[in-house]
Amino acid sequence: MTRSTAILALATVVLCSGARAQSNVRPNILFVIADDWSHGHAGVFGDEVVKTPNIDAIGKDGAVFLNAFCTAPSCTPSRAAILTGRFPHELEAGASLWGYLPKKFDNYSVILEKAGYHVGLMGKGWGPGNFQPGGYDHNPAGRPYRNFATFFNEKPDDKPFSFWFGSQNPHRPYEQGSGAASGMAPDKVKVPAWLPDVPVVRNDILDYYFEVEQFDRQLGEILNILKESGELENTLIIITGDNGMPFPRAKATLYDSGVKIPLIISLKGKVAPGGVISEFVSLVDIAPTILEIAGQQIPPEMKGKTLWPLLRKEKVSDRQMVFTERERHANVRNPELGYPSRAIRTAEYLYIRNYEPDRWPAGDPVLYHSVGPYGDADGSPSKEYILANATRRDVAPFFQRAFEKRPADELYDLKADPYQLRNVAATKKYGVVLDKLKKELDDWQARTGDPRAANSHYVVFDQYPYYGPPVSGATSNYKPE
């Protein structure tokens, strides 16, 4: 190839890339979701141990949310709420792990595909579960692709895209010692007060951080393709997690450790760089936010509210609280029972209502069908350490808070107790606060058609099929000190 021919070829590539970018009047949508990633664990949130340069760059280019919450601390219902803009209790079998999502509920990916978007999925979309009983012929988040490059190359030049990237990280299992081996220092870890501060836990957190860093690298590969194509500036980027970190008293609980998650949103020219948003938001707000920027009508059945007023820095008056919930997570209670709960979180308090306090919150103490003993807490060195040392005076409080039965009402004063360790629901001086929060929760349940508003012992959620596989034996070979 001559020098003049090479220059002409390069010019053609640049012009084609520019034409492609300019043809997309509607922005592209890149939704990026980590698996079991808690709030705060990225450099842009102030974490000094885990290194997340790609996440941090998007945060600097856009808006970082300080009070974002998933709807449920469980993969399947959390992802169902993201897609539909509706709370899990509105979604029938979609309210539980390893269920199915009925197609009758509007789904932003389906709406965008009908509107002319090129829609696809890489990695973990909606689920885990069985999409076929719900009426889908592929994952509700989109048609699966081997990687983003394949999806992007198949995109017609005259179409914008909507792509769901669901990383498997930082979901367990981890390679023990991977975090320390990568150069991260155990003594730099800030161990949350709901976990024992011992070496095995510090190293377990480092292994979790190592997988967060892998997630960041995966994101970087997608961003590089968008930069090279000229499409990055016309792409709405949403980065979040489906629920909290996979540690005892985190994932599958309604404490902040289970439901408070990272959220970052960026779009050149629409979202001002360097924004920090402290209002309370929920991942049920994602679908209406995406539909509005794509120029689509938001179905009135969606209970979520678009985040664009916040992103445009408009004043809002209805973002002082969020609501979270859970039904059946893993199938770990005989016979196939969940642990139904609802919660309201404000700046000052967390109130949790446990509908079946006689059940074990983390699952039966013996193996039933899935995971292992106390199976709603993923098998891990941290879990095994607590279980193996549960009778020790210094470890017993961690066992009690993570695994023992809980009362029907839990109330936490967040200013005095930010880690939510001391339940003050029975304390007389909090009586007025407790009554007010109960009423707020009742009103929300009534507004959103929660079946438990009329029947606290509603059994239907436990009767939907559970498609998860059974296991036998222990889930960890960790030997305590």
C-alpha positions in Angstrom: 0.0 0.0 0.0 1.4 3.4 -0.9 1.5 6.3 1.6 -1.3 8.2 -0.2 -3.4 5.0 -0.4 -2.9 4.5 3.4 -3.9 8.1 4.1 -7.1 7.7 2.0 -7.9 4.4 3.8 -7.5 6.1 7.2 -9.6 9.0 6.2 -12.4 6.6 5.0 -12.3 4.9 8.4 -12.5 8.2 10.3 -15.4 9.5 8.1 -17.3 6.2 8.5 -16.8 6.3 12.2 -18.0 9.9 12.3 -21.0 9.1 10.1 -21.9 6.3 12.4 -21.7 8.5 15.5 -23.7 11.3 13.9 -26.4 8.9 12.6 -27.4 8.1 16.1 -29.5 11.0 17.1 -30.8 8.9 20.0 -28.0 8.0 22.4 -26.7 4.5 22.8 -27.3 2.7 26.1 -24.6 0.8 27.9 -25.8 -0.7 31.1 -23.0 -2.3 33.2 -23.9 -4.4 36.3 -21.5 -6.2 38.6 -22.6 -9.3 40.5 -22.6 -8.8 44.4 -20.8 -5.4 44.6 -21.4 -3.2 47.6 -21.5 0.6 47.8 -18.1 2.3 48.4 -15.8 -0.2 46.8 -14.3 1.8 44.0 -11.8 4.6 44.0 -14.4 7.1 43.0 -16.2 6.4 46.2 -13.0 6.9 48.3 -11.8 3.4 48.6 -8.0 3.5 48.8 -7.3 -0.2 48.4 -9.2 -1.4 45.3 -8.0 0.1 42.0 -10.8 0.9 39.5 -9.5 3.4 37.0 -12.2 2.8 34.4 -15.0 3.1 36.8 -13.4 6.2 38.3 -13.0 7.8 34.9 -16.7 7.4 34.2 -17.5 8.8 37.6 -15.4 11.9 36.9 -17.1 12.3 33.6 -20.6 12.0 35.0 -22.5 11.7 38.3 -21.8 9.6 41.3 -24.8 8.6 43.6 -24.1 8.4 47.3 -27.5 6.9 48.3 -28.4 4.3 45.7 -30.2 1.1 46.7 -31.3 -2.1 44.9 -34.9 -3.2 45.4 -33.9 -6.6 46.7 -30.6 -8.1 47.9 -30.9 -11.0 45.6 -29.8 -11.3 41.9 -33.0 -12.3 40.1 -35.6 -9.9 41.7 -33.1 -7.1 41.7 -32.4 -7.5 37.9 -36.1 -8.0 37.2 -36.9 -4.6 38.9 -34.2 -2.9 36.9 -35.7 -4.2 33.6 -39.3 -3.5 34.4 -39.2 -0.4 36.7 -41.5 -2.3 39.1 -40.9 -3.6 42.6 -40.3 -7.3 43.0 -43.6 -7.9 44.8 -45.4 -6.7 41.7 -43.7 -9.3 39.5 -45.3 -12.6 40.7 -42.6 -15.3 40.2 -40.1 -12.6 39.4 -39.9 -11.7 43.1 -37.6 -14.6 43.9 -34.2 -16.1 43.0 -34.2 -18.9 40.4 -37.8 -18.1 39.3 -39.1 -16.7 36.0 -40.2 -13.2 34.8 -43.6 -13.0 33.1 -43.4 -11.2 29.8 -46.6 -9.3 30.5 -44.6 -6.9 32.5 -43.1 -4.1 30.4 -39.3 -4.4 30.0 -37.1 -1.5 28.8 -35.0 -3.8 26.6 -38.1 -5.1 24.8 -39.4 -1.5 24.4 -36.1 -0.2 23.0 -35.9 -3.1 20.5 -39.4 -2.4 19.2 -38.3 1.3 18.9 -35.5 0.4 16.6 -32.6 -0.1 19.0 -30.0 -2.8 18.4 -30.3 -4.8 21.7 -28.0 -7.4 23.2 -26.5 -9.0 26.2 -23.1 -10.2 27.3 -22.6 -12.2 30.5 -25.2 -12.4 33.3 -28.5 -10.7 32.3 -31.8 -11.3 34.2 -31.4 -14.3 36.4 -30.5 -16.8 37.5 -33.8 -18.4 36.5 -35.7 -20.0 33.7 -36.9 -17.4 31.1 -39.1 -19.8 29.1 -42.0 -20.1 31.5 -42.3 -16.3 31.5 -42.9 -16.3 27.7 -39.4 -15.2 26.5 -37.4 -17.0 23.9 -34.1 -15.5 25.2 -32.9 -13.8 28.3 -35.2 -10.8 29.2 -32.2 -8.5 29.2 -31.5 -9.2 25.5 -30.2 -11.7 23.0 -26.9 -13.1 24.2 -23.6 -12.3 22.4 -20.1 -13.8 23.0 -18.6 -10.3 23.5 -19.3 -6.6 23.0 -17.1 -6.5 19.8 -19.3 -9.1 18.1 -22.5 -7.3 19.1 -21.1 -3.9 18.0 -19.9 -5.2 14.6 -23.4 -6.5 13.9 -25.1 -3.1 14.7 -26.5 -1.4 11.6 -25.0 2.0 11.1 -28.4 3.7 11.3 -29.4 2.2 14.7 -28.4 3.2 18.2 -27.7 0.3 20.6 -28.8 -0.9 24.0 -26.3 -3.3 25.5 -26.4 -5.0 28.9 -23.0 -6.1 30.2 -23.5 -8.4 33.2 -20.1 -9.3 34.8 -19.9 -12.5 36.9 -17.5 -10.5 39.2 -17.3 -10.2 42.2 -19.6 -13.2 42.7 -18.1 -16.1 44.5 -16.2 -18.5 44.4 -12.9 -16.7 44.8 -9.3 -18.0 44.5 -8.1 -17.7 48.1 -5.1 -15.4 48.3 -5.6 -13.8 44.9 -6.1 -10.4 46.4 -2.9 -10.4 48.5 -1.0 -12.0 45.6 -1.9 -9.1 43.4 -0.2 -6.7 45.7 -3.1 -5.4 47.9 -2.2 -5.2 51.6 -4.5 -6.8 54.2 -3.6 -4.2 56.8 -5.1 -1.5 54.6 -8.5 -3.0 54.5 -11.3 -1.3 56.4 -13.2 -4.2 57.9 -16.9 -3.3 58.4 -18.1 -3.6 62.0 -20.5 -6.4 61.1 -17.6 -8.7 60.3 -14.8 -9.9 62.7 -11.5 -8.1 62.2 -9.3 -11.1 61.8 -6.7 -12.0 59.1 -8.9 -14.5 57.3 -11.7 -11.9 56.9 -9.2 -9.3 55.7 -7.8 -11.6 53.1 -11.3 -12.6 52.0 -12.2 -9.0 51.4 -9.0 -8.6 49.4 -10.1 -11.6 47.2 -13.4 -9.8 46.7 -11.5 -6.6 45.8 -9.4 -8.6 43.3 -12.7 -9.5 41.4 -13.9 -5.9 41.5 -10.7 -5.0 39.8 -11.4 -7.7 37.2 -14.8 -6.2 36.6 -13.2 -2.8 36.1 -10.9 -4.2 33.4 -13.8 -5.8 31.6 -15.5 -2.4 31.5 -12.3 -0.9 30.1 -12.4 -3.3 27.2 -15.9 -2.1 26.2 -15.0 1.5 26.6 -11.9 1.2 24.4 -14.2 -0.1 21.6 -16.5 2.8 22.0 -13.6 5.3 22.0 -12.1 3.9 18.8 -15.4 3.9 17.0 -16.3 7.5 18.0 -19.5 6.4 19.8 -18.4 6.9 23.4 -19.7 10.5 23.6 -23.1 9.5 22.4 -23.5 6.7 24.9 -25.4 6.8 28.1 -23.3 4.7 30.6 -24.9 3.3 33.8 -22.6 1.4 36.2 -24.1 -0.4 39.2 -24.4 -3.7 41.1 -27.3 -6.0 41.7 -26.9 -6.4 45.5 -24.4 -6.2 48.2 -21.1 -8.2 48.7 -21.3 -11.9 49.3 -20.4 -12.0 53.0 -22.4 -12.9 56.1 -25.0 -10.2 57.1 -24.6 -8.5 53.7 -26.0 -10.1 50.5 -29.6 -11.4 51.0 -30.2 -9.0 53.9 -32.0 -5.6 54.0 -29.2 -3.9 55.9 -27.1 -1.4 54.0 -24.5 -4.1 53.5 -27.0 -6.0 51.4 -28.9 -3.3 49.5 -26.8 -0.2 49.2 -24.9 -0.3 46.0 -22.7 1.8 43.7 -24.4 3.8 40.9 -22.6 6.0 38.4 -24.2 7.6 35.3 -22.5 9.5 32.5 -23.6 11.0 29.1 -21.6 13.7 27.4 -23.5 16.9 27.1 -26.4 15.7 29.2 -24.8 14.8 32.5 -22.5 17.4 34.0 -19.1 15.9 34.9 -18.1 15.6 38.5 -21.6 15.5 39.9 -22.3 14.1 43.3 -25.9 13.2 44.1 -26.9 12.5 47.7 -30.7 12.1 47.2 -32.1 8.6 47.7 -32.6 6.6 44.6 -33.5 3.0 43.7 -32.6 0.7 40.9 -36.3 0.6 40.1 -35.6 4.0 38.7 -33.3 2.7 35.9 -35.9 1.7 33.4 -37.8 5.0 33.3 -34.4 6.9 33.2 -33.3 4.9 30.1 -36.7 5.2 28.4 -36.8 9.0 28.8 -33.3 9.5 27.3 -34.2 7.2 24.5 -37.3 9.3 23.7 -39.8 6.5 24.7 -43.0 6.8 26.7 -42.6 5.5 30.2 -45.4 2.9 30.9 -47.6 4.2 33.7 -47.3 0.8 35.5 -43.6 1.5 36.2 -43.3 2.6 39.8 -39.7 3.9 39.3 -39.1 7.6 38.7 -36.7 8.9 36.1 -33.4 10.2 37.4 -33.1 12.9 34.8 -34.3 15.7 37.1 -31.4 14.9 39.5 -29.0 14.5 36.6 -30.0 17.9 35.3 -29.5 19.3 38.8 -33.1 20.2 39.2 -34.6 20.5 42.7 -36.7 17.5 43.8 -38.7 17.0 46.9 -39.6 13.3 46.9 -36.2 11.6 47.3 -35.9 11.3 51.1 -36.4 7.5 51.4 -36.2 4.2 49.6 -38.0 0.9 50.0 -36.4 -2.5 49.8 -37.8 -6.1 50.1 -37.1 -9.8 49.9 -38.9 -13.0 49.5 -37.2 -16.3 48.8 -33.5 -16.1 48.0 -31.9 -19.5 47.8 -34.0 -22.6 48.5 -32.6 -23.2 52.0 -35.6 -23.6 54.3 -37.7 -26.7 54.6 -40.1 -26.9 52.7 -39.0 -24.3 50.1 -39.8 -21.3 52.3 -38.5 -17.8 51.9 -37.8 -15.1 54.5 -40.3 -12.3 53.6 -39.3 -8.8 54.7 -39.9 -5.2 53.8 -37.9 -2.2 54.8 -37.8 1.6 54.6 -34.5 3.5 54.7 -34.2 7.2 55.3 -31.2 9.4 56.1 -31.7 8.8 59.8 -33.3 5.4 60.2 -33.6 1.9 58.9 -36.8 0.0 59.7 -37.2 -3.7 58.7 -40.4 -5.7 59.0 -39.8 -9.5 59.2 -43.0 -11.3 58.4 -41.9 -14.7 59.5 -39.6 -14.2 62.5 -39.8 -17.9 63.5 -37.8 -18.8 60.3 -34.0 -18.7 60.2 -33.1 -15.4 58.4 -30.0 -16.9 56.7 -31.6 -20.3 56.1 -31.9 -23.5 58.1 -28.9 -24.5 60.2 -28.7 -27.7 58.2 -28.4 -28.2 54.4 -31.8 -28.0 52.6 -31.5 -28.3 48.8 -29.2 -25.3 48.1 -25.8 -24.0 49.0 -25.3 -25.5 52.5 -26.1 -24.7 56.2 -27.4 -21.1 56.6 -27.4 -21.1 52.8 -28.6 -17.5 52.2 -25.0 -16.6 53.2 -22.7 -17.7 50.5 -20.0 -20.2 51.4 -16.8 -18.4 52.2 -13.8 -18.3 54.5 -15.5 -15.5 56.5 -18.7 -17.5 57.0 -16.8 -20.6 58.0 -14.7 -18.6 60.5 -17.8 -17.3 62.2 -19.5 -20.6 62.3 -16.5 -22.5 63.6 -15.9 -20.0 66.4 -19.5 -19.1 67.2 -19.2 -19.9 70.9 -16.2 -17.7 71.5 -17.0 -14.6 73.4 -15.4 -12.3 70.7 -17.1 -14.0 67.8 -20.5 -14.8 69.2 -22.0 -11.4 68.5 -21.1 -11.7 64.8 -22.8 -15.2 64.7 -25.9 -13.9 66.4 -26.3 -10.9 64.1 -25.7 -12.9 60.9 -27.4 -16.3 61.6 -29.7 -16.3 64.6 -33.4 -15.5 64.4 -34.6 -11.9 64.4 -37.6 -10.1 65.8 -40.6 -9.0 63.7 -39.5 -5.4 64.0 -36.0 -4.0 63.6 -35.1 -0.3 63.9 -31.7 1.2 63.6 -30.7 4.8 64.5 -28.1 5.5 61.7 -26.5 8.5 63.3 -25.7 6.6 66.4 -25.3 3.2 64.8 -24.2 3.5 61.1 -23.4 -0.2 60.8 -26.9 -1.2 62.0 -25.8 -3.4 64.9 -28.2 -2.3 67.7 -31.9 -2.9 67.2 -33.8 -0.1 69.1 -37.3 -1.1 68.0 -38.3 -2.0 71.6 -36.8 1.1 73.1 -39.5 3.4 74.3 -37.9 6.7 73.2 -38.1 5.5 69.5 -41.8 4.8 69.7 -43.0 7.8 67.7 -40.3 7.2 65.0 -41.2 3.5 64.8 -44.9 4.3 64.3 -44.1 6.9 61.6 -41.9 4.5 59.6 -44.4 1.7 59.9 -47.1 4.0 58.4 -44.8 5.1 55.6 -44.1 1.4 54.8 -47.8 0.6 54.9 -48.6 3.4 52.5 -45.9 2.3 50.1 -47.1 -1.3 50.1 -50.7 -0.1 49.5 -49.6 2.2 46.6 -47.6 -0.5 44.9 -50.1 -3.4 45.4 -48.0 -5.5 47.7 -49.9 -8.7 48.5 -48.5 -8.6 52.0 -50.3 -5.4 52.7 -53.5 -7.3 53.0 -52.2 -10.7 54.1 -48.9 -10.7 56.1 -48.7 -14.5 55.7 -49.2 -14.5 52.0 -47.9 -17.9 50.8 -47.9 -17.6 47.0 -44.3 -16.4 46.7 -43.1 -19.6 48.3 -45.2 -21.7 45.9 -43.6 -20.5 42.7 -41.2 -23.0 41.2 -37.5 -22.8 42.1 -35.3 -23.8 39.2 -32.0 -23.8 41.0 -30.0 -27.0 41.2 -29.7 -29.0 44.5 -26.3 -29.4 46.1 -24.9 -31.9 48.6 -22.1 -31.4 51.1 -20.3 -28.4 52.4 -19.5 -25.3 50.3 -16.1 -24.4 51.8 -13.1 -26.4 52.8 -11.7 -23.6 54.9 -10.2 -24.7 58.2 -10.5 -22.2 61.1 -7.5 -21.1 63.1 
